[in-house]
Amino acid sequence: MRTPMKWVIRVAMAKGNKQDQSRSVLKLSYEAYQRGDSVQARQLAKAVLAGKVGKDDEKVAVELAKVLSTEGAIVAETPAAVAADLVSRTITPPKPYLFVAAVAGAFIGLVILAAWRY
């Protein structure tokens, strides 16, 4: 008799390794940033700025500061500085939304002009 897949998934999910348990909030935020999930990365980084720091965040902040630092901008090796840098990197630029609003306004204006003329 075959084992149902849902049981296999539950058993696999129940077995956690020690590495997952020692993760820091900053590391989770950076991994979300790397995946492209800017919303979750921003929320976790704001949680660090609010004071919800994990056990390993000091050590992870030193590692991430080296990764996030560029030639022009060096990130300090504190959890707050790394979290602030992640928050600044995940800001959504307003230009695309302004462009869409301008195009929608022009389209609505042309539709009104066409309806008024014909």
C-alpha positions as CSV (number, residue, x, y, z in Angstrom):
1,M,0.0,0.0,0.0
2,R,1.4,3.4,-1.0
3,T,1.7,6.2,1.6
4,P,-0.6,9.1,0.8
5,M,1.4,12.2,-0.3
6,K,-0.2,14.4,2.4
7,W,1.4,12.2,5.1
8,V,4.8,12.4,3.4
9,I,4.5,16.2,3.4
10,R,3.5,16.4,7.0
11,V,6.4,14.2,8.1
12,A,8.9,16.2,6.0
13,M,7.5,19.5,7.4
14,A,7.6,18.2,11.0
15,K,11.3,17.5,10.8
16,G,13.0,20.8,11.3
17,N,16.8,21.3,11.3
18,K,18.7,23.4,13.8
19,Q,19.7,25.9,11.2
20,D,16.1,27.0,10.6
21,Q,15.6,27.5,14.3
22,S,18.5,29.8,14.8
23,R,17.6,32.2,12.0
24,S,17.5,35.9,12.6
25,V,14.9,38.4,11.5
26,L,17.4,40.2,9.4
27,K,18.4,37.0,7.6
28,L,14.7,36.3,6.8
29,S,14.3,39.9,5.6
30,Y,17.3,39.7,3.3
31,E,16.2,36.3,1.9
32,A,12.8,37.8,1.1
33,Y,14.6,40.7,-0.6
34,Q,16.7,38.2,-2.6
35,R,13.5,36.4,-3.7
36,G,12.0,39.6,-4.8
37,D,9.3,39.8,-2.1
38,S,9.8,43.4,-1.2
39,V,6.7,43.6,0.9
40,Q,7.8,40.9,3.3
41,A,11.4,42.2,3.3
42,R,10.1,45.6,4.2
43,Q,7.8,44.4,7.0
44,L,10.6,42.3,8.6
45,A,13.1,45.1,8.4
46,K,10.6,47.5,10.0
47,A,10.1,44.9,12.7
48,V,13.9,45.0,13.4
49,L,13.8,48.8,13.5
50,A,10.9,48.6,16.0
51,G,13.0,46.5,18.3
52,K,12.1,42.9,17.5
53,V,15.6,41.6,17.1
54,G,16.4,37.9,17.0
55,K,19.2,36.1,18.8
56,D,21.6,36.0,15.9
57,D,20.9,39.4,14.4
58,E,24.2,41.0,15.6
59,K,26.2,38.3,13.9
60,V,24.1,38.4,10.7
61,A,24.2,42.2,10.6
62,V,28.0,42.1,10.3
63,E,27.7,39.6,7.4
64,L,24.9,41.5,5.6
65,A,26.7,44.8,6.0
66,K,29.5,43.5,3.9
67,V,27.1,42.1,1.3
68,L,24.9,45.3,1.1
69,S,27.8,47.8,1.1
70,T,28.8,49.3,-2.2
71,E,31.7,51.5,-3.1
72,G,29.7,54.7,-2.6
73,A,27.6,53.7,0.4
74,I,28.9,51.7,3.3
75,V,26.4,50.1,5.6
76,A,27.2,50.1,9.3
77,E,27.4,46.7,11.0
78,T,24.4,47.1,13.3
79,P,21.0,45.5,12.9
80,A,19.3,48.9,12.8
81,A,21.5,50.2,10.0
82,V,21.1,47.0,7.9
83,A,17.4,47.0,8.4
84,A,17.2,50.7,7.4
85,D,19.2,49.9,4.3
86,L,16.8,47.1,3.4
87,V,13.8,49.4,4.0
88,S,15.3,52.0,1.7
89,R,16.0,49.4,-1.0
90,T,12.4,48.2,-1.0
91,I,10.7,51.6,-1.5
92,T,8.4,51.4,-4.5
93,P,9.2,54.3,-7.0
94,P,6.2,56.5,-7.7
95,K,7.2,57.3,-11.4
96,P,5.4,54.3,-12.9
97,Y,2.2,55.1,-11.0
98,L,2.4,58.7,-12.1
99,F,2.9,57.7,-15.7
100,V,-0.1,55.3,-15.6
101,A,-2.2,58.1,-14.1
102,A,-1.2,60.5,-16.9
103,V,-1.9,58.0,-19.6
104,A,-5.3,57.2,-18.1
105,G,-6.1,60.9,-17.8
106,A,-5.2,61.4,-21.5
107,F,-7.3,58.4,-22.5
108,I,-10.3,59.7,-20.6
109,G,-9.9,63.1,-22.1
110,L,-9.8,61.7,-25.6
111,V,-12.9,59.6,-25.0
112,I,-14.8,62.7,-23.7
113,L,-13.6,64.7,-26.6
114,A,-14.7,62.0,-29.1
115,A,-18.1,61.7,-27.4
116,W,-18.6,65.4,-27.4
117,R,-17.5,65.9,-31.0
118,Y,-19.4,63.0,-32.6
